[in-house]
Every structure is written in structure tokens, then in C-alpha cells.
């Protein structure tokens, strides 16, 4: 970014004064997590840890939503995830309760009859050591000069207001009224946003495990502890492929008993095997253990179970 095309963001949030952020990096990472994960930190629960990126390496500058939970909008129009959208002077970027006004500071050409001013007075200039207050002629418009309805939004209001035109934020009633429906729909939004956790046997809710087991063709006994059920579903695909084999039976019993399992074939007589369980960390449920053995045992083969 050259000095002839310096840019900045004017950050506005409810109940706080405006903050000027110079865009002097090739890529500005925006999110809730502190540095070094992000360059511009917006501390609010509705802002994702890694929310958006602003590419300032060349003109026009581009904004990208990197998969945030609550989305990003430019001039109240939602920005699709991972789409690069060029920015124009005066565009308003909405991220949670924050309004980021994109401002281009194009310096006049040398032939223009305008008085010179120090480079340090220009926000975003590379010669400026730290952000300085803008001169009165270039100060951002205050709410009294140009009414900014978002700034007047009450602190305790629904984040859904960001998806509505700014005029609906003037009255605090709508923001409080939408909180009712936001609280009701909150669990559903979380389930949709983090649905991948439901597909992991180790993180899914307990009542979702039987559905995962049905997808794998498994029959989970209700008497198994929850930890055993999670491990059985986690290794369900492998156990299905190894069904009817000694390694499959051994691994299945080790998960169910939490101990060491030894299997010896044709010791007592032909077409028989002995299952020896030692060091079990869970109470031995003999009927359930025998049902597991029968799942892997051929119909014409007998077995003997020993539990120490």
C-alpha cells in the first residue's frame, strides 16, 4: 500500500468513542482472539475468534469472511463466507455490534494548490510512529453531525439487529424483544454451527449415540457405561470389518471390560476356544460379555469364559 492510497477504519461501537485504526499491513486479521492470532481485536461474544480478513496489498482493498459464526455484512448486505468483496470509500463493515467505516485518504497531487502538512498528521501514513488524532478538517463525523443509528443501540439488545436496517436500532424495545427469540433459538443455532461435534462419538450428546450406532449397524446395550458406548461407536467401523476374527473379539472385549483379554483356540477340544479376561477395570457383566462373544463366534464353535 503506497502513501498515495493510505486507508483507515473508523471503529464505532455502542457506548464507546470512535477509534481510528490505520490500514498499514498487507493483511489485517480481524477477530476476538488477541494477538498474535489477530491484528485488529474486537472484544465481543458475537465476534468469532477468527472472523474476517482485510487484504490491503493492492487496490481495491478486499474483505473476506473466514467462516465466522454470526457473519459479516457490508452496507447491511451479508458477505458470503470466503468471498472476496472489494471495498469502496465510505463502506460500512458490520461485525457483531461494531461498525467499521472504511475510509480512503488519497493525498492530493503535487500540482494541486493546497497547503502542505506534516506526514505525521495523516492517519495511516508509514512515517507516523503512532496513530495521532486527526485534524479538525478531517475528523470523522460525530453522531450530532451525521446521525449514526447503530451508535445509539442499547448495550443489552439482540445481536440479530445487525441483520436489520439501522433504523430498527433507534428504539431499544425491538432489541430487547428479539432477545426472547434469540434465547429460544440459541440452542438450535449452536447445534447447527457446531454440528461436526454431533458426528464425533467422543463429543456428541449421550442421546445422539444410538443414532450414530444405527448408522454403523451396531446394537448398543443400555447397560453399558457411557464411556464404553462412546468407544464402541468410535471403533465401530473397524469392529465391523474384524467381526468373527480373534483380533476383533479381543479388541471388542477389551473395550467392554477395560482389561486384558487372551484367547486360546483348540485347547480343551477341537472347534473350541477359551477367553481369559484379567485386570478388568469395570464390573464384569457376564451376560453382556457372553453376548459379545456370540457376535464373533461361529455357530459351530464353542467357548469357555474365564474372568479373574
C-alpha positions in Angstrom: 0.0 0.0 0.0 1.5 3.3 -1.1 1.3 6.7 0.7 -1.0 8.0 -2.1 -3.6 5.4 -1.2 -3.5 5.3 2.6 -6.6 4.0 4.3 -8.1 3.5 7.7 -11.0 2.1 9.6 -13.2 4.2 11.9 -14.4 1.7 14.5 -17.7 2.5 16.2 -19.4 0.5 19.0 -22.3 1.2 21.3 -21.3 3.3 24.3 -17.7 3.8 23.3 -15.9 6.6 21.5 -14.8 6.2 17.9 -11.4 4.5 17.3 -9.2 5.1 14.2 -7.3 2.0 13.0 -4.7 2.7 10.2 -4.5 0.0 7.5 -0.8 -0.2 7.1 -0.4 -4.0 6.9 -0.8 -6.2 3.7 -3.3 -8.4 5.5 -5.3 -7.3 8.6 -6.8 -10.2 10.5 -9.9 -9.4 12.4 -11.3 -11.4 15.3 -11.9 -11.8 19.0 -8.7 -13.7 19.9 -5.8 -11.4 21.0 -2.5 -11.0 19.2 -0.7 -12.7 17.5 -3.8 -14.5 16.2 -5.4 -11.2 15.1 -4.2 -7.7 14.2 -7.5 -6.0 14.9 -9.1 -7.4 18.1 -12.8 -6.8 18.6 -13.8 -8.0 22.1 -17.4 -9.2 22.0 -19.0 -12.6 22.3 -20.7 -12.2 18.9 -17.3 -11.9 17.2 -15.6 -15.2 16.2 -12.1 -16.0 17.3 -11.0 -15.6 13.6 -13.8 -13.6 12.0 -12.6 -11.8 8.8 -9.5 -10.7 6.8 -8.9 -7.4 5.1 -6.4 -7.5 2.2 -4.6 -4.2 1.7 -1.7 -5.4 -0.5 -3.2 -3.7 -3.6 -6.2 -1.7 -4.7 -9.0 -2.2 -4.3 -8.8 -3.4 -0.8 -10.8 -6.6 -0.3 -12.7 -8.0 2.7 -13.2 -11.8 3.3 -15.3 -13.6 6.0 -13.3 -16.6 7.0 -16.3 -18.7 8.3 -17.5 -16.7 11.3 -20.5 -17.9 13.3 -22.5 -14.7 13.1 -21.4 -13.5 9.7 -20.1 -10.2 8.3 -22.0 -7.5 6.4 -21.0 -4.6 4.1 -23.5 -1.8 4.0 -26.1 -4.1 5.7 -25.7 -6.8 2.9 -24.4 -10.2 4.2 -21.0 -11.2 2.9 -20.8 -14.9 1.8 -18.2 -17.0 3.5 -14.8 -16.9 1.8 -15.9 -14.5 -0.9 -13.5 -11.6 -1.6 -15.5 -8.3 -1.8 -13.9 -5.1 -2.9 -14.3 -2.1 -0.7 -15.2 1.5 -1.7 -14.6 4.7 0.3 -17.3 5.0 2.9 -18.4 1.4 3.0 -19.6 0.3 6.5 -18.5 -3.2 7.7 -20.7 -4.8 10.3 -19.1 -7.3 12.7 -21.3 -8.1 15.7 -22.0 -4.7 17.5 -19.1 -3.0 15.7 -19.4 -0.7 12.7 -16.2 -0.3 10.8 -16.2 2.7 8.4 -13.7 2.2 5.6 -12.1 5.5 4.7 -9.6 6.1 1.9 -7.1 9.0 2.4 -6.0 9.9 -1.1 -3.4 12.6 -0.9 -3.6 15.5 -3.5 -1.1 15.6 -6.3 1.9 18.0 -6.1 0.3 20.3 -8.7 -2.8 20.9 -6.6 -2.6 24.3 -4.8 -3.2 23.1 -1.3 -1.0 23.8 1.8 1.4 21.2 2.9 1.0 19.5 6.3 3.3 17.1 8.2 3.1 13.4 7.3 2.6 12.5 10.9 -0.8 14.2 10.8 -2.1 11.8 8.3 -3.5 8.7 9.9 -2.2 5.5 8.3 0.9 7.1 6.9 4.0 5.0 7.1 6.0 7.9 8.6 3.6 8.1 11.5 5.1 6.4 14.6 1.7 6.0 16.3 -1.9 6.9 15.5 -2.5 10.7 16.0 -5.8 12.5 16.5 -7.0 13.6 13.0 -7.0 17.4 12.3 -10.4 19.1 12.7 -10.9 19.3 8.9 -10.7 15.5 8.5 -12.2 14.4 11.8 -14.8 11.6 11.4 -18.4 12.8 11.5 -19.9 12.7 15.0 -23.4 11.5 15.7 -24.6 15.1 16.0 -23.4 16.0 12.5 -24.3 12.7 10.8 -26.7 10.6 12.9 -25.3 7.1 13.3 -28.2 5.0 14.4 -26.0 2.0 15.3 -24.1 4.0 17.9 -27.4 4.6 19.8 -28.2 0.9 20.1 -28.7 -0.2 23.7 -26.0 -2.4 25.2 -28.5 -5.1 26.2 -30.0 -5.9 22.9 -30.2 -8.8 20.5 -27.3 -9.4 18.1 -30.0 -10.1 15.4 -30.3 -6.3 15.0 -27.2 -6.5 12.8 -29.3 -8.2 10.1 -31.9 -5.5 10.1 -31.6 -1.9 8.7 -30.0 0.5 11.2 -33.3 2.3 11.7 -34.6 -0.6 13.8 -31.8 0.0 16.3 -33.0 3.5 17.2 -35.6 2.2 19.6 -34.3 -0.1 22.3 -37.6 -2.1 22.5 -37.0 -4.1 19.4 -33.5 -5.2 20.6 -34.9 -6.3 23.9 -37.9 -8.0 22.2 -35.7 -10.0 19.9 -33.8 -11.3 22.9 -36.7 -13.6 23.6 -36.5 -15.4 20.3 -32.7 -15.3 20.3 -32.7 -17.2 23.7 -35.2 -19.7 22.4 -33.3 -20.3 19.1 -29.9 -20.2 20.7 -29.5 -24.0 21.3 -30.6 -24.7 17.7 -28.1 -22.1 16.3 -25.3 -23.7 18.4 -26.3 -27.2 17.2 -26.2 -26.1 13.5 -23.0 -24.1 13.9 -21.1 -26.9 15.6 -22.8 -29.9 14.0 -19.5 -31.6 13.5 -19.3 -32.2 17.2 -22.5 -34.3 17.0 -20.8 -36.6 14.5 -17.9 -37.4 16.9 -18.7 -40.2 19.3 -16.5 -38.6 21.9 -18.2 -35.2 21.9 -21.8 -35.9 20.9 -24.7 -35.7 23.4 -25.5 -39.1 25.0 -28.9 -39.3 23.4 -27.2 -38.9 20.0 -25.1 -42.0 20.4 -27.8 -44.5 19.4 -28.3 -42.7 16.1 -24.6 -43.0 15.3 -24.7 -46.6 16.3 -27.6 -47.2 13.9 -25.6 -45.7 11.1 -22.9 -48.2 11.8 -25.3 -51.1 12.2 -24.4 -51.6 15.9 -26.6 -52.7 18.7 -25.6 -50.9 21.9 -26.8 -52.5 25.2 -28.4 -50.0 27.6 -26.4 -51.4 30.5 -23.0 -50.5 29.1 -21.5 -47.4 30.7 -21.5 -44.2 28.6 -17.6 -44.4 28.2 -17.9 -47.9 26.8 -20.7 -46.9 24.3 -18.6 -44.0 23.0 -15.6 -46.2 22.4 -17.7 -48.9 20.7 -19.1 -46.4 18.3 -15.7 -44.8 17.8 -14.2 -48.1 16.7 -17.5 -49.4 15.2 -16.3 -49.5 11.6 -13.1 -51.4 12.5 -15.0 -53.8 14.7 -17.5 -54.5 11.9 -14.6 -55.3 9.5 -12.9 -57.6 12.1 -16.1 -59.4 13.2 -15.6 -63.1 13.5 -11.8 -62.9 14.0 -9.7 -63.3 17.0 -8.3 -59.6 16.9 -11.9 -58.3 16.5 -13.2 -60.3 19.5 -10.2 -59.4 21.6 -10.5 -55.6 20.9 -14.3 -55.7 21.5 -13.9 -57.4 24.9 -11.0 -55.0 25.9 -13.3 -52.0 25.3 -16.2 -53.5 27.2 -14.2 -54.8 30.2 -11.3 -52.4 30.4 -8.9 -55.3 31.0 -6.5 -57.6 29.2 -8.0 -60.4 27.0 -6.3 -63.6 26.0 -7.9 -66.0 23.5 -6.6 -69.6 23.1 -8.0 -71.8 20.4 -8.4 -75.6 20.4 -7.0 -76.1 23.9 -9.8 -78.2 25.5 -11.0 -79.8 22.3 -11.3 -79.1 18.6 -13.6 -76.2 17.5 -13.4 -74.5 20.9 -11.6 -71.6 22.4 -11.0 -70.1 25.8 -11.5 -66.4 26.6 -9.5 -65.3 29.6 -10.1 -61.8 31.0 -7.7 -60.3 33.5 -7.4 -56.9 35.2 -10.9 -55.7 34.3 -11.5 -52.1 35.5 -15.3 -52.4 35.2 -17.7 -54.8 37.0 -18.0 -58.0 35.0 -21.4 -58.2 33.4 -21.2 -61.9 32.3 -24.4 -61.9 30.2 -23.3 -58.9 28.2 -19.8 -60.3 27.8 -21.2 -63.6 26.5 -23.4 -61.8 24.1 -20.3 -60.0 22.6 -18.6 -63.4 22.3 -21.6 -64.9 20.5 -21.5 -62.0 18.0 -18.0 -63.0 16.9 -18.2 -66.8 17.5 -19.2 -69.0 14.6 -22.3 -71.1 15.2 -20.5 -74.5 15.3 -17.7 -73.3 17.7 -17.9 -73.5 21.5 -16.2 -71.3 24.0 -15.3 -71.1 27.7 -15.2 -67.8 29.6 -12.8 -67.1 32.5 -12.8 -63.8 34.4 -10.1 -63.1 37.1 
